[in-house]
């Protein structure tokens, strides 16, 4: 038994060596990665795509580099246009260009090196340059414009740096997000005071508008009432004038009507005369003259 086992030892060793040799001859590139092939330390220009590949054992080495979208977080402190200290948190989403990954690895390094040596310094530089163009208040009220300028400046910074290394297009910026703005305590208190003052001013304006509206409504109501009263007075005056005109016309055409009106208003009491003269009275003969004529 021991002799048989001893006889298998060389076989086991050969199998182990074969497995080691076979493992050194193959490599699997995971999804979302490319393989950077190094032959005796020299980087080969062609990347290895996803999947199974053969390589020369002990001579070739493969570095797997992630080319999926990744994020780099950086915090930059800068002075605004109105000399307020602003601390800005920036998140940059980017990825490596697969076909250029071997050259990027050779001249800059892996993904971590790209972030530390290219993206984060770019964020620091561009945030300071863009922040100086806006006041602290504008950084908040014009956040989208600030973000676009930072993204454009960061793209320019990275492309210029890559151009110097003959790596144009090796790093692709997908998006830049401003995740936070932090201001000094003095500025925050000033903003709170300003907002409070604006709210109080708006409240006073609304109260003034309300009172003005009420006053205008009351004045309009009074105007309408006065117009209605004036119209009524005018109508009544015209009616009275028309009645007087008609009565005057009737009196003019019928003198006997004057005597009739006097009789209608007489209270039946004869006036007293102190001189002993004749008692004046209205001639009533004319009133029954038509009747006498009819009798005759």
C-alpha positions as CSV (number, residue, x, y, z in Angstrom):
1,X,0.0,0.0,0.0
2,X,2.7,2.4,0.9
3,X,4.7,1.3,-2.2
4,X,1.6,2.0,-4.4
5,X,1.1,5.4,-2.8
6,X,4.8,6.3,-3.3
7,X,4.4,5.3,-6.9
8,X,1.5,7.9,-7.3
9,X,3.5,10.7,-5.9
10,X,5.3,11.6,-9.2
11,X,2.0,11.4,-11.0
12,X,0.4,13.8,-8.5
13,X,3.3,16.2,-8.8
14,X,3.1,16.1,-12.6
15,X,-0.6,16.8,-12.5
16,X,-0.1,19.7,-10.1
17,X,2.6,21.1,-12.4
18,X,0.3,20.7,-15.4
19,X,-2.5,22.5,-13.6
20,X,-0.1,25.3,-12.6
21,X,1.2,25.5,-16.1
22,X,-2.3,25.5,-17.6
23,X,-3.4,28.2,-15.2
24,X,-0.4,30.3,-16.2
25,X,-1.4,29.9,-19.9
26,X,-5.0,31.2,-19.5
27,X,-6.8,34.2,-18.2
28,X,-10.5,35.2,-18.0
29,X,-11.4,38.8,-18.4
30,X,-14.5,39.6,-16.4
31,X,-17.5,41.6,-17.8
32,X,-17.0,45.4,-17.6
33,X,-13.2,45.0,-17.7
34,X,-10.4,44.9,-20.2
35,X,-7.1,43.1,-19.8
36,X,-3.9,44.9,-20.1
37,X,-1.3,42.4,-21.2
38,X,2.3,42.9,-20.0
39,X,5.0,40.8,-21.6
40,X,8.1,40.8,-19.4
41,X,6.8,44.1,-18.0
42,X,6.2,45.8,-21.3
43,X,2.6,46.9,-21.9
44,X,1.1,45.6,-25.1
45,X,-1.0,48.1,-27.1
46,X,-4.0,45.8,-27.8
47,X,-6.3,45.3,-24.8
48,X,-7.8,41.9,-24.0
49,X,-11.6,42.0,-24.3
50,X,-14.0,40.1,-22.0
51,X,-13.8,36.4,-22.1
52,X,-11.2,33.5,-22.1
53,X,-7.7,34.1,-23.4
54,X,-4.4,32.2,-23.6
55,X,-1.1,33.7,-22.6
56,X,2.5,32.7,-22.2
57,X,3.1,31.3,-18.8
58,X,5.7,33.1,-16.5
59,X,6.2,35.7,-19.3
60,X,2.8,37.4,-19.7
61,X,0.9,39.0,-17.0
62,X,-2.6,40.5,-17.3
63,X,-3.9,43.4,-15.3
64,X,-7.7,43.6,-15.2
65,X,-8.9,47.3,-15.5
66,X,-12.5,48.3,-14.8
67,X,-13.9,50.4,-17.7
68,X,-17.4,50.7,-16.2
69,X,-18.9,54.0,-15.1
70,X,-17.4,55.0,-11.8
71,X,-17.7,58.0,-9.5
72,X,-15.0,60.2,-8.0
73,X,-15.9,62.4,-5.0
74,X,-13.9,65.5,-4.2
75,X,-14.3,68.5,-1.9
76,X,-13.0,71.9,-2.9
77,X,-12.9,75.0,-0.9
78,X,-12.7,78.3,-2.8
79,X,-13.6,82.0,-2.6
80,X,-16.7,83.3,-4.3
81,X,-16.9,86.6,-6.3
82,X,-18.0,88.4,-3.2
83,X,-15.1,86.9,-1.2
84,X,-17.2,84.4,0.7
85,X,-15.6,81.1,1.6
86,X,-17.5,78.2,-0.1
87,X,-16.9,74.5,0.4
88,X,-18.2,72.5,-2.6
89,X,-18.7,68.8,-2.7
90,X,-18.5,67.5,-6.3
91,X,-19.3,64.0,-7.6
92,X,-17.9,63.2,-11.1
93,X,-19.0,60.2,-13.1
94,X,-16.6,59.0,-15.7
95,X,-15.1,55.9,-17.3
96,X,-12.0,54.7,-19.1
97,X,-12.0,54.4,-22.9
98,X,-11.5,50.6,-23.5
99,X,-9.3,50.7,-26.6
100,X,-7.0,53.2,-25.0
101,X,-6.8,51.5,-21.6
102,X,-3.3,49.9,-22.2
103,X,-1.8,53.3,-23.0
104,X,-3.7,54.9,-20.0
105,X,-2.4,52.2,-17.7
106,X,1.1,52.7,-19.1
107,X,1.2,56.5,-18.8
108,X,-1.0,57.2,-15.8
109,X,-1.9,53.9,-14.1
110,X,-5.0,52.0,-13.1
111,X,-8.4,53.4,-12.3
112,X,-7.4,54.5,-8.9
113,X,-4.4,56.4,-10.2
114,X,-6.5,58.1,-12.9
115,X,-8.9,59.3,-10.1
116,X,-6.1,60.5,-7.8
117,X,-3.8,62.0,-10.4
118,X,-6.2,63.4,-13.0
119,X,-9.9,63.6,-12.0
120,X,-9.6,64.9,-8.5
121,X,-7.0,67.6,-9.2
122,X,-9.1,68.7,-12.2
123,X,-12.1,69.1,-9.9
124,X,-10.1,71.2,-7.4
125,X,-8.8,73.5,-10.2
126,X,-12.1,73.9,-12.0
127,X,-14.3,74.4,-8.9
128,X,-12.0,77.2,-7.7
129,X,-12.0,78.9,-11.2
130,X,-15.8,78.7,-11.6
131,X,-16.7,79.6,-8.0
132,X,-14.8,82.9,-8.4
133,X,-17.1,83.9,-11.2
134,X,-20.3,83.9,-9.0
135,X,-21.4,85.5,-5.8
136,X,-22.2,83.2,-2.9
137,X,-25.9,83.8,-3.5
138,X,-25.6,83.1,-7.2
139,X,-24.0,79.8,-6.5
140,X,-27.3,78.7,-4.9
141,X,-29.8,80.5,-7.2
142,X,-27.9,79.6,-10.4
143,X,-26.8,76.1,-9.4
144,X,-27.5,74.6,-12.8
145,X,-25.4,77.2,-14.6
146,X,-22.6,76.7,-12.1
147,X,-22.7,72.9,-12.6
148,X,-22.5,73.2,-16.4
149,X,-19.5,75.5,-16.2
150,X,-17.7,73.2,-13.8
151,X,-18.4,70.2,-16.1
152,X,-17.2,72.1,-19.2
153,X,-14.1,73.3,-17.4
154,X,-13.3,69.9,-16.0
155,X,-13.6,68.4,-19.5
156,X,-11.2,71.0,-20.9
157,X,-8.8,70.4,-18.0
158,X,-8.8,66.6,-18.4
159,X,-8.6,66.8,-22.2
160,X,-5.6,69.2,-22.1
161,X,-3.8,67.0,-19.6
162,X,-4.4,63.9,-21.7
163,X,-3.4,65.7,-24.9
164,X,0.0,66.3,-23.4
165,X,0.4,62.6,-22.9
166,X,-1.0,61.7,-26.3
167,X,-4.1,60.1,-24.7
168,X,-6.9,62.3,-26.0
169,X,-10.3,60.7,-25.3
170,X,-8.9,58.1,-22.9
171,X,-11.1,59.4,-20.0
172,X,-14.8,60.0,-20.7
173,X,-16.7,62.4,-18.4
174,X,-20.3,61.4,-18.2
175,X,-21.7,63.8,-15.6
176,X,-20.7,66.3,-12.9
177,X,-23.0,66.8,-9.9
178,X,-22.8,69.4,-7.1
179,X,-23.8,67.4,-4.1
180,X,-23.4,70.1,-1.5
181,X,-22.5,73.8,-0.9
182,X,-21.3,74.9,2.5
183,X,-20.9,78.5,3.5
184,X,-19.5,80.3,6.6
185,X,-21.7,80.8,9.6
186,X,-21.7,84.6,9.1
187,X,-23.0,84.2,5.5
188,X,-25.7,81.7,6.6
189,X,-26.9,84.2,9.3
190,X,-26.9,87.0,6.7
191,X,-29.0,84.8,4.3
192,X,-31.5,84.0,7.1
193,X,-31.8,87.7,7.9
194,X,-32.3,88.6,4.3
195,X,-34.9,85.9,3.8
196,X,-36.8,87.1,6.9
197,X,-36.7,90.7,5.7
198,X,-38.0,89.7,2.3
199,X,-40.8,87.7,3.8
200,X,-41.8,90.6,6.1
201,X,-41.7,93.0,3.1
202,X,-43.8,90.7,1.1
203,X,-46.3,90.4,3.9
204,X,-46.5,94.2,4.3
205,X,-47.0,94.5,0.5
206,X,-49.8,91.9,0.5
207,X,-51.4,93.8,3.4
208,X,-51.1,97.1,1.6
209,X,-52.6,95.5,-1.6
210,X,-55.5,94.1,0.5
211,X,-56.3,97.4,2.1
212,X,-56.0,99.2,-1.2
213,X,-58.4,96.7,-2.8
214,X,-60.9,97.2,0.0
215,X,-60.7,101.0,-0.3
216,X,-61.1,100.9,-4.0
217,X,-64.1,98.6,-3.7
218,X,-65.7,100.9,-1.1
219,X,-65.0,103.9,-3.3
220,X,-66.5,102.2,-6.3
221,X,-69.5,101.2,-4.2
222,X,-70.0,104.8,-3.1
223,X,-69.6,106.1,-6.6
224,X,-72.2,103.7,-7.9
225,X,-74.6,104.7,-5.1
226,X,-74.0,108.4,-5.9
227,X,-74.5,107.8,-9.6
228,X,-77.8,106.0,-8.8
229,X,-79.0,108.8,-6.6
230,X,-78.0,111.5,-9.1
231,X,-79.8,109.5,-11.8
232,X,-83.0,109.2,-9.6
233,X,-82.9,113.0,-8.8
234,X,-82.4,113.8,-12.5
235,X,-85.4,111.6,-13.5
236,X,-87.6,113.1,-10.7
237,X,-86.6,116.6,-11.6
238,X,-87.4,116.0,-15.3
239,X,-90.7,114.5,-14.3
240,X,-91.6,117.5,-12.1
241,X,-90.5,120.0,-14.7
242,X,-92.6,118.2,-17.3
243,X,-95.6,118.2,-15.0
244,X,-95.1,122.0,-14.3
245,X,-94.8,122.6,-18.0
246,X,-97.9,120.7,-18.8
247,X,-99.9,122.5,-16.0
248,X,-98.6,125.9,-17.1
249,X,-99.6,125.1,-20.7
250,X,-103.0,124.0,-19.5
251,X,-103.5,127.1,-17.4
252,X,-102.4,129.3,-20.3
253,X,-104.9,127.7,-22.6
254,X,-107.8,127.6,-20.0
255,X,-108.0,130.8,-17.8
256,X,-111.0,129.3,-16.1
257,X,-108.7,126.6,-14.7
258,X,-106.9,129.3,-12.6
259,X,-110.1,130.2,-10.9
260,X,-110.9,126.5,-10.3
261,X,-107.5,126.0,-8.7
262,X,-108.1,129.0,-6.4
263,X,-111.5,127.6,-5.4
264,X,-109.9,124.2,-4.7
265,X,-107.4,125.9,-2.4
266,X,-110.0,128.3,-0.6
267,X,-110.8,127.2,2.9
268,X,-114.3,128.9,2.9
269,X,-113.3,131.8,5.2
270,X,-113.9,135.3,3.9
271,X,-111.1,137.8,4.6
272,X,-111.9,140.6,7.0
273,X,-111.5,144.2,5.8
274,X,-110.8,147.1,8.3
275,X,-111.5,149.9,5.8
276,X,-115.2,149.0,5.4
277,X,-114.8,148.6,1.7
278,X,-116.3,145.8,-0.5
279,X,-115.2,142.3,0.1
280,X,-113.1,141.1,-2.8
281,X,-113.9,137.8,-4.2
282,X,-113.1,135.8,-7.3
283,X,-115.7,136.2,-10.0
284,X,-117.4,132.8,-10.1
285,X,-119.7,133.8,-12.9
286,X,-117.3,132.6,-15.4
287,X,-117.3,129.1,-13.9
288,X,-121.0,128.5,-14.6
289,X,-121.3,130.6,-17.7
290,X,-121.4,127.6,-19.9
291,X,-124.3,126.2,-17.8
292,X,-126.3,129.5,-18.2
293,X,-125.7,129.5,-21.8
294,X,-127.0,126.0,-22.0
295,X,-130.1,127.0,-20.0
296,X,-130.8,129.9,-22.2
